[in-house]
Amino acid sequence: MAAAPSSLASSHLSPIAAVSTPAVPHQLRIGCSRRRAGRIVAMAGSGKFFVGGNWKCVKNSLTGRIEVSAQNVWIGKGGAYTGEISAEQLVDIGCQWVILGHSERRHIIGENDEFIGKKAAYALSQNVKVIACIGELLEEREAGKTFDVCFRQMKAFADSISNWADVVIAYEPVWAIGTGKVATPEQAQEVHAAVRNWLKTNISPDVASSTRIIYGGSVNAANCAELAKKEDIDGFLVGGASLKGPDFATIINSVTAKKVAA
């Protein structure tokens, strides 16, 4: 059995679509109405707002607008690796994404940067799209090493990945995951902009402009709108708040914070 999946909602900034699932209210709307006046704030990345909820669900209960992600995948094909999940198995059950490099895999399980990068490469080779997590520990932030850590982790992905079209980067400061602490919108934007600039310098301007960089770390209904307003924040990877239907709907609908008066 594959790892318990996470659900993903990926929305354009234009047409409205209603999504109804057991965990999300029917009124949840993904996207912005064409009828609303105003212009769209320039959004970095693909122009698609991306919200991932780390809650467990049954795939066949979801609409086509919601895609499913695993929480781990093995580095290669098959073999005697008890407890691991193969990319081929994920494809077989219709799982489109996998989260790799999450802080718990790095700092509890002990996966290193190179190993995570190779897992990402293999997943992509099997047509499983990747949410590539990066982020610093509290002591690393306090020591002024946030950029050093994030760039090192990015390089490990870049060393293994040649096609970035199916990669979403998730910046998750470890000190903010499940702690109730959250990076200020300014702190989050600073790192997102730096990571995008790293992509521009080390990969290509096209990859930098098209790759979605999402924020994770105690995102909730109260703080999502201010975070979403930042140009380089292209969505969220949500933990506990995704278990609360109305709150998760609010977070998805924070895409409307990209709108400003004409």
Backbone hydrogen bonds, N-H to C=O, Kabsch-Sander energy under -0.5 kcal/mol:
donor,donor_aa,acceptor,acceptor_aa,energy
6,S,69,S,-3.5
7,S,53,G,-1.7
8,L,67,E,-3.0
9,A,51,V,-3.5
10,S,8,L,-0.5
10,S,65,R,-0.8
11,S,9,A,-0.5
11,S,49,F,-3.0
17,A,30,I,-0.8
19,V,28,L,-1.4
21,T,24,V,-1.4
24,V,21,T,-0.5
28,L,25,P,-1.7
30,I,17,A,-2.1
31,G,29,R,-0.6
32,C,14,S,-0.5
36,R,33,S,-0.8
39,R,260,V,-1.2
41,V,258,K,-2.7
44,A,42,A,-0.5
44,A,231,E,-2.1
46,S,210,S,-0.5
47,G,44,A,-0.7
49,F,11,S,-2.2
49,F,47,G,-0.5
50,F,234,D,-2.2
51,V,9,A,-2.8
52,G,236,F,-3.1
53,G,7,S,-3.2
54,N,52,G,-0.5
54,N,238,V,-3.0
55,W,53,G,-1.9
59,K,57,C,-0.5
61,S,58,V,-2.1
62,L,59,K,-2.0
66,I,63,T,-1.6
67,E,8,L,-1.6
69,S,6,S,-3.3
70,A,97,W,-2.4
74,W,85,I,-3.5
81,Y,79,G,-1.6
84,E,81,Y,-2.3
90,L,86,S,-1.7
91,V,87,A,-2.4
92,D,88,E,-2.1
93,I,89,Q,-1.6
94,G,91,V,-1.4
95,C,90,L,-2.9
96,Q,68,V,-1.2
96,Q,94,G,-0.5
97,W,68,V,-1.8
98,V,129,K,-1.6
99,I,70,A,-2.1
100,L,98,V,-0.5
100,L,131,I,-2.6
105,R,102,H,-0.7
106,R,102,H,-2.0
107,H,103,S,-3.5
108,I,104,E,-1.6
109,I,104,E,-2.2
110,G,105,R,-0.5
111,E,105,R,-2.6
116,I,112,N,-2.2
117,G,113,D,-2.4
118,K,114,E,-2.1
119,K,115,F,-2.0
120,A,116,I,-2.2
121,A,117,G,-2.1
122,Y,118,K,-2.2
123,A,119,K,-2.5
124,L,120,A,-2.4
125,S,121,A,-1.9
126,Q,122,Y,-1.0
126,Q,123,A,-0.9
127,N,124,L,-1.8
128,V,123,A,-2.5
129,K,96,Q,-2.7
129,K,127,N,-0.6
130,V,166,D,-2.3
131,I,98,V,-2.7
132,A,130,V,-0.7
132,A,168,V,-2.7
133,C,100,L,-3.1
133,C,131,I,-0.7
134,I,170,A,-2.5
141,R,137,L,-2.1
142,E,138,L,-2.7
143,A,139,E,-1.2
144,G,141,R,-1.8
145,K,140,E,-3.2
149,V,145,K,-2.7
150,C,146,T,-2.5
151,F,147,F,-2.9
152,R,148,D,-2.0
153,Q,149,V,-2.3
154,M,150,C,-2.3
155,K,151,F,-2.5
156,A,152,R,-1.6
157,F,153,Q,-1.4
158,A,154,M,-2.9
159,D,155,K,-2.6
160,S,156,A,-0.6
160,S,157,F,-1.2
161,I,157,F,-2.2
164,W,162,S,-0.6
167,V,164,W,-1.6
168,V,130,V,-2.8
169,I,212,R,-2.4
170,A,132,A,-2.6
171,Y,169,I,-0.6
171,Y,214,I,-2.9
172,E,134,I,-3.3
172,E,170,A,-0.8
174,V,136,E,-1.7
175,W,136,E,-0.9
176,A,173,P,-2.3
177,I,174,V,-1.2
178,G,176,A,-0.8
188,A,184,T,-2.8
189,Q,185,P,-2.5
190,E,186,E,-2.2
191,V,187,Q,-1.7
192,H,188,A,-2.7
193,A,189,Q,-3.0
194,A,190,E,-1.7
195,V,191,V,-2.7
196,R,192,H,-2.3
197,N,193,A,-2.2
198,W,194,A,-2.1
199,L,195,V,-2.2
200,K,196,R,-2.1
201,T,197,N,-2.4
202,N,198,W,-2.9
203,I,199,L,-2.5
204,S,199,L,-1.5
208,A,204,S,-2.3
209,S,205,P,-2.1
210,S,206,D,-1.5
211,T,207,V,-2.0
214,I,169,I,-3.2
214,I,212,R,-0.5
215,Y,235,G,-2.4
216,G,171,Y,-2.4
217,G,237,L,-0.5
224,C,220,N,-1.7
227,L,223,N,-1.8
228,A,224,C,-2.9
229,K,225,A,-1.3
230,K,227,L,-1.5
233,I,230,K,-1.5
234,D,213,I,-2.8
234,D,232,D,-0.8
236,F,50,F,-1.7
237,L,215,Y,-2.1
238,V,52,G,-4.0
238,V,236,F,-0.6
242,S,239,G,-1.8
243,L,240,G,-1.8
244,K,241,A,-1.3
245,G,243,L,-0.7
248,F,244,K,-2.9
249,A,245,G,-2.4
250,T,246,P,-2.0
251,I,247,D,-2.2
252,I,248,F,-2.5
253,N,249,A,-2.6
254,S,251,I,-1.1
255,V,252,I,-1.2
256,T,253,N,-2.1
257,A,254,S,-2.1
258,K,255,V,-1.9
259,K,256,T,-1.8
260,V,39,R,-1.7
